[in-house]
């Protein structure tokens, strides 16, 4: 079994260099946003996926946040209702609904710091939304979404198998870039997928109680060859 929380540094560096993930950065000496943007890569239509960001106060004074504004009706965001002390951080959860979008989509969430400082920061969510009969570049995934049933507050499906087919010319190394820890316990990764071959990947669900209001679960994979392809598999809970 491979831990979903341990991603080789070399893989992250490769993805950053490919322009698919953005490293953490600050717009000034007082604020750091980590990560600054997130790319879900290929994402099926009619999905709800979420990502957590952190607003870090790297200044010497308390950091008041007036409000956080979603980019459109397709995104919803959590709010920070208290000043952030120097050296502390606060989480921002963003939920994106792909709906009937098609192809490349980019949405901004704006963070408004106190009127006296007049600072506005942006967080970007990106995705390439594809239709049900389409597939990500050189990669076919079956199923495109995981659908798990919840009974008595817990996921009743102990495990699910994803099937990957590599139609591209290169051998691909598979890594997990992000996984909803509230839903996924472990992922049994294949080492490589050679050209014109299939590999099965076992997803083990968590045995922990699931929050009744939880939405936007997903697993984001990186397929690394001569080029890098990012694919997100949403997790839908049937309650």
C-alpha positions in Angstrom: 0.0 0.0 0.0 1.2 3.5 -0.8 0.4 6.3 1.6 -1.8 9.0 0.0 -0.1 11.8 2.0 3.5 11.2 0.8 4.3 12.6 -2.6 7.9 12.3 -3.8 9.5 15.8 -3.9 10.9 15.0 -7.4 7.3 14.5 -8.7 6.2 17.8 -7.2 9.1 19.6 -8.8 8.3 18.0 -12.2 4.7 19.2 -12.0 5.7 22.7 -10.9 8.1 22.9 -13.8 5.4 21.7 -16.2 3.3 24.6 -15.1 0.5 22.5 -13.7 1.0 23.3 -10.0 2.0 26.7 -8.6 4.4 26.9 -5.7 3.4 28.9 -2.6 4.2 32.6 -2.9 3.4 35.9 -1.2 2.3 39.1 -2.8 4.0 41.1 0.0 5.8 40.6 3.3 2.6 40.2 5.3 0.6 37.5 3.5 1.4 34.0 2.1 -1.2 31.9 0.4 -0.5 28.2 0.2 -1.0 26.9 -2.4 -1.5 30.0 -4.6 -3.5 28.1 -7.3 -4.7 24.6 -7.9 -5.2 22.8 -11.2 -7.6 19.8 -11.1 -6.5 18.9 -14.6 -9.0 16.8 -16.6 -12.3 16.8 -14.7 -15.6 15.3 -15.8 -18.7 17.5 -16.2 -21.3 17.6 -13.4 -18.7 17.2 -10.6 -18.3 18.9 -7.2 -14.6 19.0 -6.1 -13.0 21.0 -3.3 -9.6 22.2 -2.4 -8.3 23.7 0.9 -6.0 26.7 0.9 -4.2 28.5 3.7 -3.9 32.2 4.4 -0.8 32.8 6.5 0.0 36.0 8.4 3.8 36.5 7.9 3.7 40.1 9.2 4.1 41.5 12.6 0.5 42.8 13.1 -2.9 41.1 13.3 -4.4 40.4 9.9 -8.1 41.2 9.6 -10.0 39.6 6.7 -13.1 41.5 5.6 -14.5 38.9 3.3 -13.8 36.2 0.8 -15.7 36.4 -2.6 -16.3 33.5 -4.9 -15.5 34.0 -8.5 -19.0 32.9 -9.8 -22.0 30.8 -8.9 -20.0 27.7 -9.8 -17.8 28.2 -6.7 -18.6 28.5 -3.0 -16.1 29.5 -0.3 -15.7 29.4 3.4 -15.1 32.6 5.4 -12.5 33.7 8.0 -14.4 35.3 10.8 -11.5 36.3 13.0 -8.3 38.3 12.7 -5.2 36.1 12.0 -2.5 36.6 14.6 1.2 37.0 13.4 2.6 33.6 12.5 -0.8 31.9 12.4 -2.9 30.7 9.5 -6.5 30.1 8.6 -8.0 27.6 6.1 -10.1 28.6 3.1 -12.2 25.8 1.6 -13.3 26.3 -2.0 -15.9 24.1 -3.7 -16.0 24.0 -7.6 -19.0 22.7 -9.6 -18.0 21.8 -13.1 -21.6 21.7 -14.4 -21.8 21.9 -18.1 -18.5 23.8 -18.6 -16.4 22.4 -21.4 -12.7 22.5 -22.0 -10.3 24.9 -20.1 -11.9 26.7 -17.2 -10.3 29.2 -14.8 -12.0 30.7 -11.7 -10.7 33.3 -9.2 -11.6 33.7 -5.5 -10.8 37.1 -4.0 -9.6 37.7 -0.5 -10.3 41.2 0.8 -8.0 42.4 3.7 -9.2 45.3 5.9 -10.2 48.5 4.2 -7.4 50.4 5.9 -4.8 48.2 4.2 -6.8 48.0 0.9 -5.3 44.6 -0.1 -7.0 42.1 -2.5 -5.5 38.7 -3.1 -6.6 36.1 -5.6 -6.7 32.3 -5.5 -7.1 30.5 -8.8 -8.8 27.2 -9.5 -8.2 25.6 -12.9 -9.6 22.6 -14.8 -10.1 21.1 -18.2 -13.7 19.9 -18.1 -14.5 17.0 -20.4 -17.8 15.3 -21.4 -18.9 11.8 -20.4 -18.0 10.3 -23.8 -14.6 12.0 -23.9 -11.4 11.0 -22.0 -8.3 12.7 -20.7 -5.3 13.0 -23.1 -3.8 9.5 -23.7 -5.5 8.2 -20.5 -8.8 6.4 -20.1 -10.2 6.0 -16.6 -13.1 3.7 -15.7 -15.2 4.8 -13.9 -14.8 8.6 -14.3 -16.3 9.1 -10.9 -16.3 7.1 -7.7 -19.8 6.7 -6.2 -19.8 5.5 -2.6 -22.8 4.8 -0.4 -23.0 6.1 3.2 -24.8 4.1 5.8 -25.1 4.9 9.5 -22.6 7.8 8.9 -19.9 5.7 7.4 -18.9 4.7 3.8 -20.2 1.2 3.2 -18.0 0.5 0.2 -14.7 -0.7 1.8 -12.8 -0.6 -1.6 -13.2 0.3 -5.2 -11.1 -0.5 -8.3 -10.1 2.1 -10.9 -8.9 0.9 -14.3 -6.4 3.0 -16.3 -5.6 2.5 -19.9 -2.5 4.2 -21.4 -3.1 4.9 -25.1 -0.1 7.2 -25.4 3.4 6.3 -26.7 5.2 6.7 -23.3 5.4 4.6 -20.2 3.6 6.6 -17.5 4.5 6.8 -13.8 1.4 7.4 -11.6 1.4 9.6 -8.5 -1.3 10.9 -6.2 -1.2 14.7 -6.0 -4.2 15.1 -3.7 -6.8 13.0 -2.0 -9.7 13.7 0.3 -8.3 12.3 3.5 -11.8 12.3 5.1 -12.9 9.7 2.5 -9.8 7.8 1.3 -7.6 5.7 3.6 -5.1 4.3 1.1 -4.3 3.8 -2.6 -2.5 0.8 -4.0 -0.5 2.5 -6.9 0.9 0.6 -9.8 4.6 1.5 -10.4 4.2 2.2 -14.2 1.7 1.9 -17.0 3.3 0.9 -20.3 2.1 1.8 -23.7 -1.2 0.2 -24.8 -1.7 -1.5 -21.4 -4.2 -1.5 -18.6 -3.6 -1.3 -14.9 -6.0 -1.6 -12.0 -5.7 0.6 -8.9 -7.4 -0.3 -5.6 -8.9 2.6 -3.6 -9.6 1.9 0.0 -12.3 4.0 1.7 -11.9 5.3 5.3 -13.7 3.6 8.1 -14.1 6.9 10.0 -17.5 8.7 10.3 -18.3 11.0 7.4 -19.6 14.5 8.1 -23.2 14.7 6.8 -22.5 18.0 5.1 -19.2 16.9 3.4 -19.0 17.7 -0.3 -16.4 17.8 -3.0 -14.4 14.7 -2.4 -11.8 13.7 -5.1 -8.5 12.1 -6.0 -6.1 14.0 -8.3 -3.6 11.8 -10.2 -0.4 12.8 -12.1 0.6 10.7 -15.1 4.2 11.5 -15.8 6.0 10.6 -19.0 7.6 12.9 -21.6 4.7 15.2 -20.8 2.5 15.3 -17.6 -1.2 14.8 -17.5 -3.3 15.6 -14.4 -6.7 13.9 -13.9 -9.1 14.3 -11.1 -11.6 11.6 -10.2 -14.5 13.0 -8.1 -16.0 11.0 -5.2 -19.7 11.2 -4.9 -21.4 10.1 -1.7 -24.9 8.6 -1.8 -26.6 9.1 1.5 
